[in-house]
């Protein structure tokens, strides 16, 4: 078993369902400490965070990632126990294998190989790890970044190990992400008997034309890096369960994934205008998970692309697709942020898995980035 696969198995075996780190960071801290890293635990609330640095000079290249995973879902639906790492047909099965414990393992083993070959490497290497990426993301990476900013510790490049590959290993790098704005909309009506609608006020009927307009809006046309903004309803609930009762209240949940052509305030204003025009009595609670960000490609993107070309023969596509990531907390500080990791086809699913061969190539890609940026 290779060093990368062995470490990935050790991590998968720890049931670190968010925000429980389950000892993952302690395991990685021991490996980094043995290399001479200055390792700090930065817990906030129930969240475990780790900051580690090798070297004091700039530039600083940071590997960032999360040790937490999403819940397994029904374990009976898994082919193998989700926290028993199992290699079958050339793939490592287990919750977190692809998202993103395999990447963390490759980052560590690549760093071990690089430091052994270049004990006096240029600049510095950092690790920023959290157990709060899959959860609310309020006590994780954002708090570590605040801590670093307070002591004027500046990151130059940040490589996040999210699973970005889509059709084949190494086909996609993420250089940005769309913003995510969610809302819970409560529409107020008046309950009554369906036979006497004139004595009631049906919130479903009130909302329907407004909702049709919101769904049909062309918010923007996107741009060279982002697809158009989308509005999606994820849940609607109303009624007492009886077929002859007009409900007095409706609750709707929605999400807007938006490009850099819009900001959250503009979206809120437009939704409010539509609801007001249709005379929908309502309350609305907004939650901004993250603003969109775009990282200008620079030395890190070039090093990662060159490393991938050397090992796979392909030049990756630069993309901003997918959900949110912790890059939204790092990029605003002016850092070049790039995300790269293995195939994302099975993440968050039953039987999550990652190719063992891809893990070895991932180790080589990360090592190639270190060599190109900090080798001397």
C-alpha positions as CSV (number, residue, x, y, z in Angstrom):
1,X,0.0,0.0,0.0
2,X,1.4,3.4,-0.9
3,X,1.9,6.2,1.6
4,X,-0.9,8.3,0.1
5,X,-3.4,5.4,0.1
6,X,-2.4,4.3,3.6
7,X,-3.0,7.8,5.0
8,X,-6.3,8.2,3.1
9,X,-7.5,5.0,4.7
10,X,-6.5,6.2,8.1
11,X,-8.6,9.4,7.6
12,X,-11.6,7.6,6.1
13,X,-11.7,5.3,9.1
14,X,-12.4,8.3,11.4
15,X,-16.1,9.1,11.4
16,X,-15.7,12.8,11.2
17,X,-19.3,13.8,10.4
18,X,-19.4,17.6,10.6
19,X,-18.4,19.3,12.9
20,X,-16.7,16.4,14.6
21,X,-13.1,16.1,13.5
22,X,-12.8,12.6,15.1
23,X,-9.0,12.9,15.4
24,X,-8.2,13.6,11.8
25,X,-6.4,16.8,12.4
26,X,-4.4,15.3,15.3
27,X,-3.2,12.6,12.9
28,X,-2.2,15.1,10.3
29,X,-0.6,17.4,12.9
30,X,1.7,14.6,14.0
31,X,2.9,14.2,10.4
32,X,3.4,17.9,10.0
33,X,5.1,18.3,13.3
34,X,7.6,15.5,12.3
35,X,8.5,17.7,9.3
36,X,9.3,20.7,11.5
37,X,6.1,22.6,10.9
38,X,4.9,25.0,13.6
39,X,1.4,23.5,14.3
40,X,-1.4,25.4,16.0
41,X,-4.9,24.2,17.0
42,X,-7.4,27.0,16.5
43,X,-10.7,25.7,17.9
44,X,-13.8,27.9,17.8
45,X,-17.0,26.6,19.3
46,X,-17.5,22.9,18.4
47,X,-15.2,23.3,15.4
48,X,-11.6,22.0,15.1
49,X,-9.2,24.1,13.0
50,X,-5.6,23.6,12.3
51,X,-3.0,26.1,11.1
52,X,0.5,24.8,10.4
53,X,3.5,26.6,8.7
54,X,6.9,25.5,7.6
55,X,9.3,28.4,7.1
56,X,8.9,32.1,7.9
57,X,9.7,33.8,4.6
58,X,7.5,34.6,1.7
59,X,5.9,33.6,-0.6
60,X,3.5,31.4,1.4
61,X,1.8,28.5,-0.4
62,X,-1.1,27.1,1.6
63,X,-2.8,23.8,1.2
64,X,-6.4,24.2,2.5
65,X,-9.1,21.6,3.1
66,X,-11.7,20.1,5.4
67,X,-11.6,17.0,7.6
68,X,-15.4,16.9,8.1
69,X,-17.7,14.8,5.9
70,X,-21.5,14.8,5.3
71,X,-23.6,12.1,7.0
72,X,-23.5,8.7,5.4
73,X,-27.2,8.3,4.7
74,X,-28.7,4.8,5.2
75,X,-25.7,2.5,5.9
76,X,-27.7,-0.4,4.5
77,X,-27.5,1.2,1.1
78,X,-23.6,1.1,1.1
79,X,-21.8,-1.8,-0.5
80,X,-19.2,-1.6,2.3
81,X,-19.4,0.1,5.7
82,X,-18.9,3.8,5.1
83,X,-16.2,4.3,7.7
84,X,-14.4,1.0,6.9
85,X,-12.0,2.0,4.1
86,X,-12.2,-0.7,1.5
87,X,-10.2,-1.1,-1.8
88,X,-12.3,-2.8,-4.5
89,X,-11.6,-2.9,-8.2
90,X,-8.9,-0.2,-7.9
91,X,-11.1,2.2,-5.9
92,X,-11.0,3.3,-2.3
93,X,-14.6,3.2,-0.9
94,X,-15.7,5.2,2.2
95,X,-17.3,8.4,3.2
96,X,-14.9,11.2,2.5
97,X,-12.7,9.2,0.2
98,X,-13.2,11.8,-2.6
99,X,-14.5,14.8,-0.6
100,X,-11.8,15.3,0.6
101,X,-9.7,13.0,2.6
102,X,-8.0,11.6,-0.4
103,X,-6.8,15.1,-1.3
104,X,-5.6,15.7,2.2
105,X,-3.6,12.5,2.2
106,X,-2.0,13.5,-1.1
107,X,-1.2,17.0,0.2
108,X,0.6,15.6,3.2
109,X,2.6,12.9,1.4
110,X,3.6,15.4,-1.4
111,X,4.8,17.8,1.3
112,X,6.7,15.1,3.1
113,X,8.5,14.2,-0.2
114,X,9.2,17.8,-1.0
115,X,10.6,18.8,2.4
116,X,12.8,15.7,2.4
117,X,14.2,16.8,-1.0
118,X,14.3,20.5,-0.2
119,X,14.8,21.1,3.5
120,X,15.8,24.7,2.8
121,X,13.1,25.4,0.2
122,X,12.1,28.9,-0.8
123,X,9.3,30.6,0.9
124,X,6.9,28.8,3.2
125,X,4.3,26.0,3.2
126,X,1.1,26.2,5.1
127,X,-1.8,24.0,5.9
128,X,-5.3,25.4,6.8
129,X,-7.7,22.6,7.9
130,X,-11.2,22.8,9.3
131,X,-14.0,20.5,10.4
132,X,-16.7,23.1,9.5
133,X,-16.8,23.1,5.7
134,X,-19.8,20.8,5.3
135,X,-21.7,22.5,8.1
136,X,-22.7,26.1,8.8
137,X,-19.1,27.3,8.0
138,X,-19.1,30.0,10.6
139,X,-16.4,28.8,13.0
140,X,-14.1,27.2,10.5
141,X,-11.9,28.7,7.7
142,X,-13.4,32.2,8.0
143,X,-12.3,32.3,11.7
144,X,-8.8,31.1,10.8
145,X,-8.5,33.8,8.1
146,X,-9.6,36.4,10.6
147,X,-6.9,35.2,13.0
148,X,-4.2,35.3,10.4
149,X,-5.2,38.8,9.3
150,X,-5.2,40.0,12.9
151,X,-1.5,39.1,13.1
152,X,-0.6,40.2,9.6
153,X,0.2,36.8,8.3
154,X,-0.3,37.0,4.5
155,X,-1.0,34.1,2.2
156,X,0.2,34.3,-1.4
157,X,-1.2,31.2,-3.0
158,X,-3.9,28.8,-1.7
159,X,-4.6,25.4,-3.2
160,X,-7.8,23.8,-2.0
161,X,-8.3,20.0,-2.4
162,X,-11.9,20.0,-3.4
163,X,-12.9,17.2,-5.9
164,X,-13.1,19.3,-9.1
165,X,-12.5,16.7,-11.8
166,X,-15.7,15.8,-13.8
167,X,-15.2,13.4,-16.7
168,X,-11.6,12.4,-16.2
169,X,-8.9,13.1,-13.6
170,X,-7.4,16.5,-14.1
171,X,-9.9,18.0,-16.5
172,X,-11.0,20.9,-14.4
173,X,-9.6,23.5,-12.1
174,X,-11.9,25.9,-10.1
175,X,-10.7,29.5,-10.0
176,X,-13.9,30.9,-8.5
177,X,-17.4,30.0,-7.4
178,X,-20.9,31.4,-7.7
179,X,-22.5,33.2,-4.7
180,X,-25.2,31.4,-2.8
181,X,-28.2,33.3,-1.3
182,X,-31.0,31.3,0.4
183,X,-34.3,32.5,1.8
184,X,-37.2,31.2,3.9
185,X,-40.4,33.0,2.7
186,X,-43.5,33.0,4.9
187,X,-46.7,34.0,3.2
188,X,-49.6,35.0,5.4
189,X,-53.2,34.3,4.4
190,X,-56.4,33.5,6.3
191,X,-57.5,29.9,6.9
192,X,-61.0,28.9,5.9
193,X,-63.4,26.3,4.4
194,X,-62.8,25.6,0.7
195,X,-66.5,25.9,0.1
196,X,-66.4,29.5,1.2
197,X,-63.2,31.0,-0.4
198,X,-64.6,34.5,-0.1
199,X,-64.2,34.2,3.7
200,X,-60.6,33.1,3.5
201,X,-57.3,34.3,1.9
202,X,-55.4,31.5,0.2
203,X,-51.6,32.1,0.5
204,X,-51.0,29.6,-2.3
205,X,-53.1,31.5,-4.7
206,X,-51.6,34.8,-3.5
207,X,-48.0,33.6,-4.1
208,X,-48.6,31.7,-7.4
209,X,-48.3,34.6,-9.9
210,X,-45.4,36.2,-8.0
211,X,-43.6,32.8,-7.9
212,X,-44.2,32.3,-11.6
213,X,-42.6,35.7,-12.2
214,X,-39.6,35.0,-10.0
215,X,-38.9,31.7,-11.7
216,X,-39.1,33.3,-15.1
217,X,-36.8,36.2,-14.4
218,X,-33.6,36.4,-16.5
219,X,-31.4,37.7,-13.7
220,X,-28.4,38.2,-15.9
221,X,-26.6,36.5,-18.8
222,X,-23.5,35.5,-16.8
223,X,-20.1,36.5,-18.2
224,X,-16.9,34.9,-19.5
225,X,-16.3,33.0,-16.2
226,X,-19.8,32.5,-14.8
227,X,-23.1,31.0,-16.0
228,X,-26.3,33.0,-15.7
229,X,-27.8,33.5,-12.2
230,X,-30.5,30.9,-11.3
231,X,-33.4,31.0,-8.9
232,X,-34.6,27.6,-7.6
233,X,-37.4,26.7,-5.2
234,X,-36.3,23.8,-2.9
235,X,-39.4,23.3,-0.8
236,X,-43.0,24.6,-0.3
237,X,-45.2,23.6,2.6
238,X,-48.8,24.7,3.4
239,X,-52.0,23.3,4.7
240,X,-53.4,21.2,7.6
241,X,-53.4,18.0,5.6
242,X,-57.2,18.2,5.1
243,X,-58.5,18.6,1.6
244,X,-61.3,20.9,2.6
245,X,-59.3,23.5,4.4
246,X,-57.7,26.6,2.8
247,X,-54.4,27.1,4.5
248,X,-53.6,30.3,6.5
249,X,-49.9,30.2,6.0
250,X,-47.3,29.0,3.5
251,X,-43.6,28.5,3.9
252,X,-41.2,28.4,0.9
253,X,-37.5,27.8,0.8
254,X,-35.4,29.0,-2.2
255,X,-31.9,29.5,-3.3
256,X,-30.2,31.9,-5.8
257,X,-26.8,30.9,-7.2
258,X,-25.5,34.2,-8.6
259,X,-22.7,35.4,-10.7
260,X,-20.4,38.4,-10.3
261,X,-22.9,40.4,-12.4
262,X,-25.1,40.7,-9.3
263,X,-24.8,41.2,-5.6
264,X,-27.0,39.9,-2.8
265,X,-28.7,43.3,-2.1
266,X,-29.8,43.6,-5.8
267,X,-31.4,40.1,-5.6
268,X,-33.2,40.9,-2.3
269,X,-34.5,44.2,-3.7
270,X,-35.9,42.6,-6.9
271,X,-37.6,39.8,-4.9
272,X,-39.2,42.4,-2.6
273,X,-40.5,44.4,-5.6
274,X,-42.1,41.3,-7.1
275,X,-43.8,40.3,-3.9
276,X,-45.0,43.9,-3.2
277,X,-46.4,44.3,-6.7
278,X,-48.5,41.1,-6.3
279,X,-49.6,42.2,-2.8
280,X,-48.2,39.1,-1.1
281,X,-48.2,39.6,2.7
282,X,-45.1,38.0,3.9
283,X,-42.0,37.8,6.0
284,X,-38.7,36.7,4.5
285,X,-35.4,35.6,6.2
286,X,-32.3,35.7,4.0
287,X,-29.0,33.9,4.5
288,X,-26.0,34.6,2.4
289,X,-23.7,31.6,2.4
290,X,-21.1,33.3,0.3
291,X,-20.6,36.0,-2.3
292,X,-19.3,35.0,-5.7
293,X,-15.5,35.2,-6.2
294,X,-13.1,34.9,-9.1
295,X,-9.4,34.5,-8.6
296,X,-7.2,36.0,-11.3
297,X,-5.1,33.2,-12.7
298,X,-1.4,33.6,-11.8
299,X,1.6,31.6,-10.8
300,X,-0.4,29.0,-8.9
301,X,-2.7,28.3,-11.8
302,X,0.2,28.1,-14.1
303,X,2.1,25.7,-11.8
304,X,-0.9,23.5,-11.3
305,X,-1.8,23.4,-15.1
306,X,1.9,22.6,-15.9
307,X,2.0,19.8,-13.3
308,X,-1.2,18.3,-14.7
309,X,0.0,18.5,-18.3
310,X,3.2,16.8,-17.4
311,X,1.4,13.9,-15.6
312,X,-1.8,13.5,-17.6
313,X,-1.0,15.0,-21.0
314,X,-4.0,17.3,-20.7
315,X,-4.4,21.0,-20.1
316,X,-7.3,21.5,-17.6
317,X,-10.3,23.8,-18.1
318,X,-10.7,26.7,-15.8
319,X,-14.2,26.7,-14.2
320,X,-16.4,28.4,-11.6
321,X,-19.1,25.7,-11.6
322,X,-20.4,23.7,-8.7
323,X,-21.5,24.7,-5.2
324,X,-19.8,26.9,-2.7
325,X,-16.4,26.2,-1.1
326,X,-14.2,27.7,1.6
327,X,-12.4,29.6,-1.1
328,X,-15.1,32.3,-0.6
329,X,-13.4,33.2,2.7
330,X,-9.9,33.2,1.4
331,X,-10.1,34.9,-2.0
332,X,-11.3,38.3,-0.7
333,X,-8.0,38.8,1.1
334,X,-6.3,39.0,-2.4
335,X,-4.9,35.5,-2.5
336,X,-4.8,33.5,-5.7
337,X,-7.1,30.6,-4.9
338,X,-7.3,27.5,-7.0
339,X,-9.2,24.3,-6.3
340,X,-8.2,20.9,-7.6
341,X,-8.9,17.4,-6.6
342,X,-10.2,14.0,-7.8
343,X,-13.4,13.0,-9.6
344,X,-16.5,14.4,-8.0
345,X,-19.0,11.9,-9.4
346,X,-19.7,10.1,-6.1
347,X,-19.3,12.8,-3.5
348,X,-22.1,13.0,-0.9
349,X,-23.6,9.8,-2.4
350,X,-23.8,6.3,-1.1
351,X,-20.7,4.3,-2.0
352,X,-18.5,7.4,-2.3
353,X,-15.1,6.3,-3.7
354,X,-11.9,7.5,-5.4
355,X,-9.6,5.8,-7.8
356,X,-6.4,4.6,-6.1
357,X,-4.4,5.4,-9.3
358,X,-5.8,8.9,-9.2
359,X,-4.7,9.4,-5.6
360,X,-1.1,8.6,-6.7
361,X,-1.3,11.0,-9.6
362,X,-2.8,13.6,-7.3
363,X,0.2,13.2,-5.0
364,X,2.4,13.8,-8.1
365,X,0.4,16.9,-9.1
366,X,0.7,18.5,-5.7
367,X,4.4,17.7,-5.5
368,X,4.8,19.2,-8.9
369,X,3.2,22.5,-7.7
370,X,5.6,22.6,-4.7
371,X,8.6,22.0,-7.0
372,X,7.6,24.7,-9.4
373,X,6.7,27.4,-6.8
374,X,9.1,26.7,-4.0
375,X,11.8,24.4,-5.2
376,X,15.4,25.5,-5.4
